[in-house]
Amino acid sequence: PAAADYTVSVLLRLIARYDLDGLQLDYIRYPSARFGYNPVSLQRFLQATGRGDRPAANDPQWMQWRRDQVTKLVKRIYLNMLAQKPAMELSVAAIAWGEGPPNGDWKASSPYTRTLQDWATWLDDGYVDWVAPMMYSRESDSTQRGWYDGWLNWIKAHPRRDAIAVGVGSWLNDSGGNMAQLRRATDDGALLGASLYSYSIPATGDRIAFFDRVRGELWSDGAPAPTLPSKTAASTGFVLGRLTGSGAALSNATLRLQGPGGTTRYVSSDGSGVWGDVGLAPGDWSATASDPRTNTERTVPFSVAAGRVSHVTLEVAAAVVEPWTPAQPDRAFGELWNRTDLAVAGRATQRSWMWGPKSFGTGSESYRESPGGRRVVQYWDKSRMEVSNPAANRSELWFVTNGLLTKELISGKWQVGAREFQQQAPSLTPVAGDPAGGTPAPSYAAFAAVASLDGDRRAEPRAGAAVVNTIDGAGNAGANDSFRRYNVVNAEYNAELGHNIPNVFRGYLGALPLPWVFVMGYPITEAYWTQATVAGQTRDVLVQMYERRVLTYTPSNPAAFRVEMGNVGQHYYRWRYNAAPWEK
């Protein structure tokens, strides 16, 4: 799964940074059916099938499982590309070795059996826009000429022939041989077109003469890029989602999609829990999956628009709700608030709240090292105050701590002791913006793939670099240079967990009335641009997750309130106790 994640991230970076019309995937296959036995892949296969043996290279179930992994990667690339740039085209340089499909049987063809590349299905199901079969054959060799014609005949009989551009290996032939193959491919206009592959040389013999013939006899007016109806007049839409259970990606899980007119479709998640589908009728849809532990189904609704990708996050493990146990507050809570937020309440300073105007709950929670196994906590809009050891030195800054709430919300792990946790489902609450906004920001769960929860996923130092990283509602990270317009750059690199801090946040941290690490914890992600509904309006928002809190930067806010802390205390309380006392 990590290899697929990396591949997608590299391509998304290209899409975001360059003005591309399309991507063509080459070598999106196995070298041969003998490959794919790396320990991770093999273990995933055994878990998915319940088998305990090492399958032979030609084992049908093992071959199909590997074939499916390639198909899921292609679909994932396609949907992520469309999500960023709907007009872009995805094509594949596809295997077409040897003779064409024997007796027209695709499942007996060389790409399907030898390299596990099911490109005909990609074309039929709409996971790519067009295909360039690499029919590289010598016209002067009667056997190879037969291979070329065998593939050509199969392609011209294919229902999606208008999305196939024959790949001619021009370096293998002289001018006459290349022209003969090009004419046979384009004579009836049934195909999308033809392409030439030059391997060191464009043709044997007189190259100039070959190009003169191409121009004079075939493409005298040039060869304009084809227009695809799916791009110019899209009638269907797409969905891209992620499936998790108790905070972990659910791989090879089946999801049921239901849409207009009683339509029902089934899709399967990949090794990272990513799933998606194409060709969806516009309208209201739903996605349903089962908790593998209880078989309890969970359904989430989503809407589809023609030519657009809808993002869906589906968490099938329902969170366990802990009963709230009221308790008397420790006096240190009020002292800490007076030290930090009293000036805000009295308008003696122009900054946003560190805690909030008023606590909405004081109680006790499980914590093994505290007296009686419980510690006193107090919840505020922005965080939670805690006294884990009431016998400690009250004059010390860390006598009252504020919890690692952001980490818990992302990971789904309640901390119930210094080294003890209870696994729950990560929070699906948006990290910023209006609670019921029209354009919700990514949820805490969506940051799991980019957050340093165990000292992992460290970033490279990029002090001085413009902050252009992006993240969408499904947790897909990318980059968009248009965000340079906000002049946000990385100010420093924090080496503790390995993340850059932007200038807009570094200045805010330095102005806090207490040491910023005490307040925030260390950053656990890079800063990401996203969109959220703020005060009823869709706005650009920069978010960065810290161990204890979340910082947001909204350029359209008044200057004194462009940087704010997210309402992590509210989000955590609702997630843990399924209640919202601040709304009463």
BANUSE-930014 format. One record per residue (C-alpha): x negated, y, z negated; residue in one letter. Coordinates in Angstrom, 2 decimals. Each point is the difference from the previous one (the first is absolute). Last residue first. Example, Ala and Ser with C-alpha at 12.3 -4.5 7.8 and 13.67 -1.06 7.14 Angstrom:
2
R      east     north        up   resn
R    -13.67     -1.06     -7.14      S
R      1.37     -3.44     -0.66      A
END
This chain:
584
R      east     north        up   resn
R     27.51     24.62    -25.70      K
R     -2.46     -0.15      2.91      E
R     -3.03     -0.11     -2.31      W
R      1.34     -3.28     -1.42      P
R     -0.72     -1.85      3.28      A
R      0.35     -3.75     -0.54      A
R     -1.24     -3.23      1.59      N
R     -2.39     -0.51     -2.93      Y
R     -3.33     -0.71      1.67      R
R      0.56      1.58      3.44      W
R      2.08      2.91     -1.34      R
R     -2.64      0.69     -2.67      Y
R     -2.84     -0.19      2.54      Y
R      1.61      2.38      2.46      H
R      0.87      2.53     -2.70      Q
R     -3.53     -0.05     -1.42      G
R     -1.50      0.16      3.49      V
R      1.79      3.21      0.88      N
R     -2.76      1.03      2.38      G
R     -2.53      2.57     -1.11      M
R      0.00      3.21      1.97      E
R     -2.24      1.89      2.41      V
R      1.83      2.51      2.18      R
R      1.59      1.50     -3.08      F
R     -1.95      3.21     -0.55      A
R     -0.20      0.67      3.76      A
R      3.73     -0.29      0.65      P
R      0.75     -3.31      1.73      N
R     -0.46     -0.49      3.77      S
R     -3.46     -1.57     -0.39      P
R      1.34     -2.80     -2.24      T
R     -2.87     -1.57     -1.93      Y
R      0.85     -2.99     -2.16      T
R     -1.89     -1.58     -2.90      L
R      1.00     -3.33     -1.51      V
R     -0.67     -1.14     -3.56      R
R     -1.78     -2.45     -2.27      R
R     -2.39     -1.94      2.24      E
R      0.03      2.68      2.68      Y
R      1.95     -0.13      3.27      M
R     -0.45      2.75      2.56      Q
R      2.79      1.61      1.98      V
R      0.01      2.68      2.71      L
R      3.52      1.10      0.96      V
R      1.36      1.13      3.36      D
R      3.61      1.04     -0.37      R
R      3.51     -1.26      0.76      T
R      2.42      2.42     -1.66      Q
R      2.63     -0.71     -2.69      G
R     -2.05      1.49     -2.82      A
R     -2.89     -2.25      1.02      V
R      0.66     -2.88      2.42      T
R     -3.26     -1.79      0.54      A
R     -2.60     -0.34      2.73      Q
R     -3.45     -1.47     -0.36      T
R     -3.59      1.18     -0.23      W
R     -2.32     -2.25     -1.93      Y
R     -2.65      0.71     -2.68      A
R     -2.29     -2.97     -0.58      E
R      1.12     -2.50     -2.55      T
R     -0.77     -0.99     -3.60      I
R     -0.99      3.44     -1.29      P
R     -1.33     -0.17     -3.57      Y
R      2.22      0.58     -3.02      G
R      2.35      2.96      0.20      M
R      0.19      1.76     -3.35      V
R     -3.05     -1.38     -1.76      F
R     -1.95      0.06      3.27      V
R      1.02      3.66      0.46      W
R     -1.55      1.20     -3.23      P
R      2.69      2.12     -1.71      L
R      1.46      3.46      0.81      P
R      0.09     -0.84      3.74      L
R     -1.75      2.50      2.24      A
R     -2.68     -2.39      1.29      G
R      2.63     -2.49      1.04      L
R      1.81      2.63      2.07      Y
R     -3.18      1.05      1.81      G
R     -0.82     -3.62      0.75      R
R      3.51     -0.65      1.30      F
R     -0.02      2.63      2.77      V
R     -3.66     -0.78      0.75      N
R      0.69     -3.66      0.70      P
R     -1.31     -2.78     -2.30      I
R     -1.80     -2.90      1.67      N
R      0.23     -3.53     -1.36      H
R     -2.37     -2.68     -1.29      G
R      1.34     -1.39     -3.26      L
R     -2.51      1.70     -2.31      E
R     -1.87      1.73      2.84      A
R      2.24      3.03      0.29      N
R     -0.92      1.77      3.23      Y
R      0.38      3.74      0.30      E
R      1.79      2.78      1.84      A
R      1.75     -1.95      2.76      N
R      1.58      2.45      2.41      V
R      3.46      1.54      0.33      V
R      0.14      2.70      2.66      N
R      3.78     -0.37      0.55      Y
R     -0.40     -0.01      3.78      R
R     -2.24     -3.06     -0.25      R
R      3.26     -1.93     -0.39      F
R      0.20     -0.23      3.81      S
R     -2.92     -2.43     -0.14      D
R      2.29     -2.88     -0.94      N
R     -1.36     -3.07     -1.75      A
R      1.38     -3.42     -0.90      G
R      1.29     -1.99     -2.95      A
R      3.06     -2.21      0.24      N
R      1.71     -0.13     -3.40      G
R      3.50     -0.63      1.37      A
R      1.10      3.59     -0.63      G
R     -2.94      1.44      1.85      D
R     -3.56      0.84     -1.01      I
R     -2.30      2.60      1.53      T
R     -3.69      0.88     -0.25      N
R     -0.87      3.43      1.45      V
R     -2.05      1.53     -2.84      V
R     -2.76      1.99      1.69      A
R     -3.51     -1.10     -0.95      A
R     -2.05      2.15     -2.38      G
R     -0.74     -2.86     -2.39      A
R      0.60     -3.31      1.74      R
R     -1.41     -2.64     -2.38      P
R      1.10     -3.44      1.24      E
R      3.17     -1.49     -1.44      A
R      0.31     -2.76     -2.57      R
R      2.65     -2.64      0.61      R
R     -0.81     -2.01     -3.12      D
R     -0.53      0.90     -3.66      G
R      3.02     -2.10     -0.92      D
R      2.93      2.29      0.83      L
R     -1.83      2.12      2.57      S
R      3.02      0.98      2.10      A
R      0.34     -0.29      3.79      V
R      2.15     -3.14      0.47      A
R      1.96      0.56     -3.21      A
R      1.04      3.50      1.07      F
R      3.35     -1.15      1.41      A
R      0.98     -1.36     -3.42      A
R     -0.09      3.54     -1.40      Y
R      2.54      0.96      2.64      S
R     -0.85      2.00      3.12      P
R      1.82      3.35      0.22      A
R      3.72     -0.07      0.71      P
R      1.34      1.94      2.97      T
R      3.68      0.66     -0.77      G
R     -0.82      0.55     -3.66      G
R      1.67     -1.90     -2.82      A
R     -2.58      0.59     -2.76      P
R     -1.19      3.23      1.66      D
R     -3.69     -0.01      0.80      G
R     -2.92     -2.08     -1.22      A
R     -1.08     -3.56     -0.83      V
R      3.08     -1.61      1.52      P
R      1.42     -2.64     -2.38      T
R     -0.55     -3.59      1.21      L
R     -1.85     -0.90     -3.20      S
R     -2.07     -3.16     -0.05      P
R      1.79     -3.23     -0.99      A
R     -1.05     -1.25     -3.43      Q
R     -3.14     -1.64     -1.33      Q
R     -0.55      0.26     -3.74      Q
R     -3.46      1.19     -1.02      F
R     -2.59     -0.67     -2.67      E
R     -3.51      1.38     -0.30      R
R      0.46      2.89     -2.41      A
R      3.52     -1.17     -0.64      G
R      3.50      0.15      1.50      V
R     -0.91      1.71      3.29      Q
R      2.93     -0.40      2.35      W
R     -1.28     -1.22      3.38      K
R      2.02      0.85      3.13      G
R     -3.20      0.95      1.81      S
R      1.11      3.39      1.29      I
R      2.14      1.01     -2.99      L
R     -2.57     -1.35     -2.46      E
R     -2.86      1.87      1.63      K
R      2.04      3.20     -0.03      T
R      0.92     -0.44     -3.66      L
R     -3.51     -0.32     -1.38      L
R      1.39      1.37     -3.24      G
R     -0.56      3.34     -1.69      N
R     -2.21     -0.11     -3.05      T
R      0.41      1.52     -3.42      V
R     -2.98     -0.57     -2.31      F
R     -2.08      0.60      3.14      W
R     -0.79      3.62     -0.84      L
R     -1.35     -0.97     -3.44      E
R      1.30      1.97     -2.96      S
R      2.43     -2.74     -0.92      R
R     -2.80     -2.46     -0.73      N
R      1.54     -3.47      0.37      A
R      2.49     -1.57     -2.43      A
R      2.96      0.59      2.36      P
R     -1.63     -2.30      2.61      N
R      1.94     -0.24      3.28      S
R      1.49      3.48     -0.10      V
R      1.47      0.64      3.43      E
R      1.22      2.95      2.07      M
R      1.74     -0.81      3.31      R
R     -0.19      1.97      3.25      S
R      1.39      2.77      2.22      K
R      3.64      0.24     -1.01      D
R     -0.72     -0.89     -3.62      W
R      0.17     -3.29     -1.89      Y
R     -1.17     -0.55     -3.57      Q
R     -1.71     -3.15     -1.20      V
R     -0.47     -1.71     -3.37      V
R     -1.92     -3.26      0.09      R
R      1.11     -3.59     -0.57      R
R     -1.81     -3.23     -0.97      G
R      0.78      0.43     -3.69      G
R     -2.78      2.57     -0.25      P
R     -1.41      0.61      3.52      S
R     -2.43     -2.42      1.71      E
R      2.70     -2.06      1.73      R
R      1.92      2.87      1.58      Y
R      3.76     -0.39      0.42      S
R      1.90      3.27      0.16      E
R      1.41      2.38     -2.61      S
R      2.27      2.96      0.57      G
R      0.24      3.70      0.73      T
R      2.09      1.09      3.01      G
R      0.92      3.03      2.10      F
R     -2.85      2.31     -0.98      S
R      0.52      3.64      0.95      K
R     -1.43      2.68      2.28      P
R     -2.34     -2.33      1.87      G
R     -3.34     -1.70     -0.57      W
R     -2.67      1.95      1.89      M
R      2.51      2.51      1.34      W
R     -0.81      2.21      2.98      S
R     -2.25      3.03     -0.19      R
R      0.41      3.72     -0.52      Q
R     -0.83      0.60     -3.64      T
R      1.66      1.85     -2.87      A
R      3.40     -1.00      1.35      R
R      1.05     -1.08     -3.50      G
R      0.70     -3.54      1.19      A
R     -3.29     -0.03      1.89      V
R     -1.90      1.22     -3.03      A
R      1.62     -2.71     -2.14      L
R     -1.15     -2.57      2.56      D
R     -3.55     -0.92     -1.07      T
R     -0.77      0.49     -3.68      R
R      3.65      0.03     -1.00      N
R      0.49     -3.31      1.81      W
R     -2.95     -1.55     -1.82      L
R      1.28      1.16     -3.39      E
R      3.48     -1.34      0.77      G
R     -1.39     -3.47      0.80      F
R     -2.36      0.07     -3.00      A
R      3.01      0.12     -2.33      R
R      0.67     -3.66      0.86      D
R      3.54     -0.45      1.22      P
R      2.55     -2.17     -1.82      Q
R      1.07     -3.08      1.93      A
R      2.60     -1.11      2.56      P
R     -0.29     -3.50      1.53      T
R      0.95     -0.10      3.69      W
R      0.83     -3.47      1.28      P
R     -2.36     -1.27      2.72      E
R      1.38     -0.41      3.53      V
R     -1.75     -2.62      2.10      V
R     -0.54      1.26      3.53      A
R      1.66     -1.89      2.84      A
R     -2.32     -2.07      2.15      A
R      0.96      0.47      3.66      V
R     -1.79      3.24      0.78      E
R      0.88      1.26      3.50      L
R     -1.62      3.08      1.50      T
R      1.52      1.14      3.29      V
R     -1.24      2.40      2.68      H
R      2.10      0.74      3.10      S
R     -1.84      0.32      3.31      V
R      1.52      2.20      2.71      R
R      0.93     -0.43      3.66      G
R      3.72     -0.26     -0.69      A
R      0.86      0.57     -3.66      A
R      0.31     -2.73     -2.62      V
R      1.31      0.43     -3.54      S
R     -1.01     -1.91     -3.11      F
R      1.70     -1.96     -2.75      P
R     -1.78     -2.11     -2.63      V
R      1.01     -3.52     -1.02      T
R     -1.31     -2.19     -2.82      R
R      0.63     -3.71     -0.23      E
R     -0.56     -2.14     -3.09      T
R     -1.88     -3.17      0.91      N
R     -1.40      0.09     -3.56      T
R     -3.77     -0.20      0.43      R
R     -0.23      0.64      3.76      P
R      2.14      3.16     -0.39      D
R      2.04     -0.03      3.19      S
R      0.08      2.46      2.90      A
R      2.63      2.21      1.61      T
R     -0.38      2.90      2.42      A
R      2.98      2.20      0.91      S
R      1.04      1.90      3.08      W
R      2.04      3.10      0.84      D
R     -0.10      1.35      3.53      G
R     -2.12     -0.13      3.14      P
R     -0.35     -3.49      1.49      A
R     -3.31     -1.61     -0.94      L
R     -2.43     -0.91      2.79      G
R     -3.01     -0.47     -2.26      V
R     -0.69     -1.64     -3.34      D
R     -2.19      0.38     -3.05      G
R     -1.86     -1.69     -2.81      W
R     -2.96      0.80     -2.23      V
R     -0.47     -2.18     -3.10      G
R     -3.77      0.20      0.32      S
R     -0.32     -3.55      1.35      G
R      2.77      0.61      2.53      D
R      3.75      0.17     -0.61      S
R      2.54     -1.99      2.01      S
R      3.00      1.20      1.99      V
R      3.60     -1.16      0.36      Y
R      2.83      1.63      1.93      R
R      3.73      0.40     -0.63      T
R      2.29      2.26      2.03      T
R      3.45      0.41     -1.54      G
R      0.95      2.73      2.44      G
R     -2.61      2.40     -1.32      P
R     -2.79     -1.40     -2.16      G
R     -1.24     -2.81     -2.20      Q
R     -3.64     -0.85     -0.55      L
R     -0.89     -3.14     -1.93      R
R     -3.53     -0.23     -1.37      L
R     -2.17     -3.11     -0.04      T
R     -3.17     -0.05     -2.07      A
R     -3.34     -0.88      1.61      N
R     -1.77      2.27     -2.48      S
R      1.47      1.67     -3.06      L
R     -2.29      2.86     -1.04      A
R     -0.40      0.27     -3.75      A
R      1.65      2.55     -2.30      G
R      2.42     -2.41     -1.61      S
R      1.20     -0.99      3.47      G
R     -0.87      2.04      3.06      T
R      1.28      0.40      3.55      L
R     -1.24      2.80      2.22      R
R      1.89      1.63      2.85      G
R      0.02      1.13      3.60      L
R      3.28      0.40      1.91      V
R      0.60      0.82      3.65      F
R      2.46      1.74      2.30      G
R      2.08     -0.64      3.11      T
R      1.16      2.03      3.00      S
R     -3.27      1.64      0.99      A
R      0.26      2.08      3.17      A
R     -3.49      1.27      0.86      T
R     -2.03     -2.42     -2.09      K
R      1.90     -3.24      0.56      S
R      0.52      1.09      3.60      P
R     -3.77     -0.30      0.61      L
R     -1.55      2.36      2.51      T
R     -3.06     -1.41      1.71      P
R     -3.26      1.97      0.07      A
R     -0.55      1.46      3.42      P
R     -2.15     -1.94      2.49      A
R     -1.56      2.31      2.54      G
R      1.63      1.24      3.15      D
R     -1.75     -2.44      2.31      S
R      0.45     -2.87     -2.41      W
R     -0.06     -3.09      2.20      L
R     -1.59      0.26      3.45      E
R     -2.07      3.17      0.08      G
R     -0.71      0.38     -3.70      R
R     -0.69     -3.64     -0.68      V
R     -1.89     -0.29      3.28      R
R     -2.23      2.95     -0.82      D
R     -0.63     -1.46     -3.45      F
R     -1.18     -3.24      1.56      F
R     -2.19      1.77      2.54      A
R     -1.65      1.91     -2.81      I
R     -0.78     -3.25     -1.80      R
R     -1.74     -1.64      2.94      D
R     -0.77     -3.54     -1.10      G
R      1.42     -1.38     -3.23      T
R      2.64      2.07     -1.72      A
R      0.44      2.49     -2.86      P
R     -3.39     -0.84     -1.55      I
R     -0.96     -0.37     -3.69      S
R      3.19     -1.97     -0.67      Y
R      2.60      2.07      1.85      S
R      3.56     -0.98     -0.82      Y
R      2.61      1.24      2.42      L
R      3.65      0.49     -0.85      S
R      3.23     -0.95      1.72      A
R      3.56      1.27     -0.04      G
R      3.18     -0.15     -2.07      L
R      0.97     -3.00      2.06      L
R      2.78     -0.55      2.54      A
R     -1.40      2.41      2.58      G
R      0.13     -2.69      2.69      D
R     -3.61      0.18      1.22      D
R     -1.56      1.00     -3.33      T
R     -1.64     -3.18     -1.29      A
R     -0.60     -1.61      3.37      R
R     -1.45      3.28      1.26      R
R     -2.34      0.36     -2.97      L
R     -1.31     -3.54      0.43      Q
R     -0.72      0.48      3.69      A
R     -1.57      3.40     -0.60      M
R     -2.34     -1.47     -2.59      N
R     -1.12     -2.80      2.31      G
R     -0.60      2.35      2.92      G
R     -2.04      2.49     -2.02      S
R     -2.19     -2.62     -1.56      D
R      1.04     -2.00     -3.00      N
R     -1.13     -0.84     -3.56      L
R     -0.41      3.63     -1.09      W
R      3.67      0.61      0.87      S
R      1.37     -2.28     -2.70      G
R      3.63      0.91      0.74      V
R      2.34      0.59     -2.94      G
R      3.62     -0.22      1.07      V
R      2.19      2.70     -1.54      A
R      3.01     -1.50     -1.79      I
R      2.97      1.97     -1.32      A
R      2.12     -0.33      3.16      D
R     -0.59     -3.75     -0.19      R
R      2.13     -0.12     -3.14      R
R      2.37     -2.72      1.27      P
R     -3.01     -2.12      1.14      H
R      0.15     -1.38      3.53      A
R     -2.64      2.42      1.23      K
R     -2.20     -0.98     -2.95      I
R      0.21     -3.74      0.75      W
R     -0.87      0.58      3.65      N
R     -2.92      2.24     -0.93      L
R     -1.35     -2.52     -2.52      W
R     -0.03     -2.77      2.61      G
R     -1.33      2.38      2.63      D
R     -3.01      0.88     -2.13      Y
R     -0.68     -3.62     -0.91      W
R      0.28     -1.01      3.65      G
R     -2.55      2.64      0.95      R
R     -2.19     -1.50     -2.72      Q
R      0.16     -3.41      1.63      T
R     -0.46      1.38      3.52      S
R     -3.08      1.99     -0.99      D
R     -0.39      3.09      2.22      S
R      2.73      1.86     -1.92      E
R     -2.02     -0.30     -3.18      R
R      2.24      0.23     -3.05      S
R      0.56      2.42     -2.88      Y
R      3.70     -0.23     -0.79      M
R     -0.28      2.09     -3.19      M
R      3.72      0.44     -0.66      P
R      0.72      3.74     -0.49      A
R      3.05      0.24     -2.26      V
R      2.59      2.70     -0.62      W
R      1.90      1.79     -2.73      D
R     -0.91     -2.37     -2.82      V
R      2.07     -1.58     -2.80      Y
R      3.09     -0.02      2.23      G
R      1.23     -3.56     -0.54      D
R     -0.68     -1.17      3.56      D
R     -3.39      1.70      0.20      L
R     -1.26     -1.23     -3.35      W
R      1.47     -3.40      0.88      T
R     -2.04     -0.12      3.21      A
R     -3.06      1.08     -2.00      W
R     -0.05     -3.07     -2.21      D
R     -3.76      0.01     -0.61      Q
R     -0.99     -3.24     -1.74      L
R     -3.34      0.00      1.88      T
R      0.09     -3.48      1.57      R
R      3.66     -1.01     -0.18      T
R      1.98      3.17      0.63      Y
R     -2.65      1.85      2.01      P
R     -0.77     -3.10      2.11      S
R      3.59     -0.86      0.93      S
R      1.96     -3.04     -1.20      A
R      2.43      2.10     -2.05      K
R      0.62      2.18      3.04      W
R      1.41     -2.93      1.99      D
R      0.30      1.15      3.63      G
R     -0.88     -3.46      1.29      N
R     -3.43      0.47     -1.57      P
R     -0.37      3.63     -1.16      P
R     -2.45      1.59      2.45      G
R     -3.32     -1.59      0.77      E
R     -3.20      1.04     -1.71      G
R     -0.03      2.75     -2.60      W
R      2.68      2.68     -0.24      A
R     -0.83      1.67     -3.32      I
R      1.59      3.38     -0.59      A
R     -1.34      3.54      0.09      A
R      2.84      1.35     -2.10      V
R      2.01      3.21      0.20      S
R      1.43      2.42     -2.54      L
R      1.48      3.24      1.29      E
R      0.21      3.32     -1.86      M
R      3.19      2.06      0.17      A
R      1.13     -0.87     -3.54      P
R     -3.16      1.44     -1.59      K
R     -0.40     -0.64     -3.73      Q
R      2.74     -2.55     -0.61      A
R     -0.54     -1.38      3.50      L
R     -3.60     -0.90     -0.82      M
R      1.00     -1.60     -3.30      N
R      2.64     -2.06      1.78      L
R     -2.38     -1.20      2.71      Y
R     -2.84     -0.82     -2.39      I
R      2.36     -2.01     -2.20      R
R      1.42     -1.89      2.97      K
R     -3.51     -0.89      1.18      V
R     -1.00     -1.12     -3.50      L
R      3.13     -2.13     -0.35      K
R     -0.73     -1.69      3.33      T
R     -3.56     -0.81     -1.06      V
R      1.21     -1.53     -3.26      Q
R      2.69     -1.97      1.87      D
R     -2.57     -1.68      2.23      R
R     -1.93     -1.06     -3.10      R
R      3.12     -1.62     -1.45      W
R      0.87     -1.57      3.35      Q
R     -3.39     -1.66      0.31      M
R      0.12     -1.31     -3.57      W
R      3.46     -1.47      0.54      Q
R     -1.02     -1.61      3.31      P
R     -3.27     -1.51     -1.34      D
R     -2.45      0.56      2.86      N
R     -2.83      1.34     -2.18      A
R      0.58     -2.77     -2.53      A
R      1.59      0.99     -3.29      P
R     -1.94     -0.03     -3.29      R
R      2.41     -1.72     -2.36      D
R      2.10      1.18     -2.94      G
R      3.27      1.02      1.64      R
R      2.66      2.16     -1.59      G
R      0.50      1.87      3.27      T
R     -0.47      3.60     -1.10      A
R     -2.51     -0.83     -2.72      Q
R     -2.07     -2.15      2.37      L
R      0.04      2.70      2.66      F
R     -1.03      2.68     -2.51      R
R     -2.86     -2.21     -1.18      Q
R     -1.24     -0.49      3.56      L
R      0.08      3.70      0.74      S
R     -1.86      0.94     -3.17      V
R     -2.59     -2.77      0.35      P
R     -0.94      0.81      3.63      N
R      1.21     -2.78      2.30      Y
R      1.30      2.26      2.75      G
R     -1.95     -1.28      2.99      F
R      0.10     -3.33      1.82      R
R      3.03      1.11      2.03      A
R     -2.28      2.29      1.98      S
R     -1.38      3.54     -0.15      P
R      3.19      0.88     -1.91      Y
R      2.15      2.86      1.32      R
R      0.24      3.77      0.25      I
R     -3.20      0.02      2.06      Y
R      1.10      3.19      1.74      D
R      2.72      2.35     -1.20      L
R      0.82      2.99      2.18      Q
R      1.12      3.18     -1.74      L
R      2.00      2.84      1.49      G
R      0.34      3.61      1.01      D
R     -2.56      1.15     -2.53      L
R     -0.54      3.49     -1.39      D
R     -2.51     -0.98     -2.65      Y
R     -0.18      0.14     -3.80      R
R      3.28     -1.62     -1.00      A
R     -0.04     -2.80      2.54      I
R     -3.66     -0.79     -0.65      L
R      0.62     -0.11     -3.76      R
R      3.01     -2.22      0.56      L
R     -2.20     -2.39      1.98      L
R     -2.53     -0.25     -2.82      V
R      2.72     -0.47     -2.62      S
R      1.66     -2.79      2.00      V
R     -3.26     -1.90      0.29      T
R     -0.76      0.45     -3.70      Y
R      3.39     -1.30     -1.10      D
R     -0.33     -2.97      2.36      A
R     -3.43     -0.84     -1.43      A
R      1.33      0.39     -3.54      A
R      2.82     -2.45      0.75      P
END
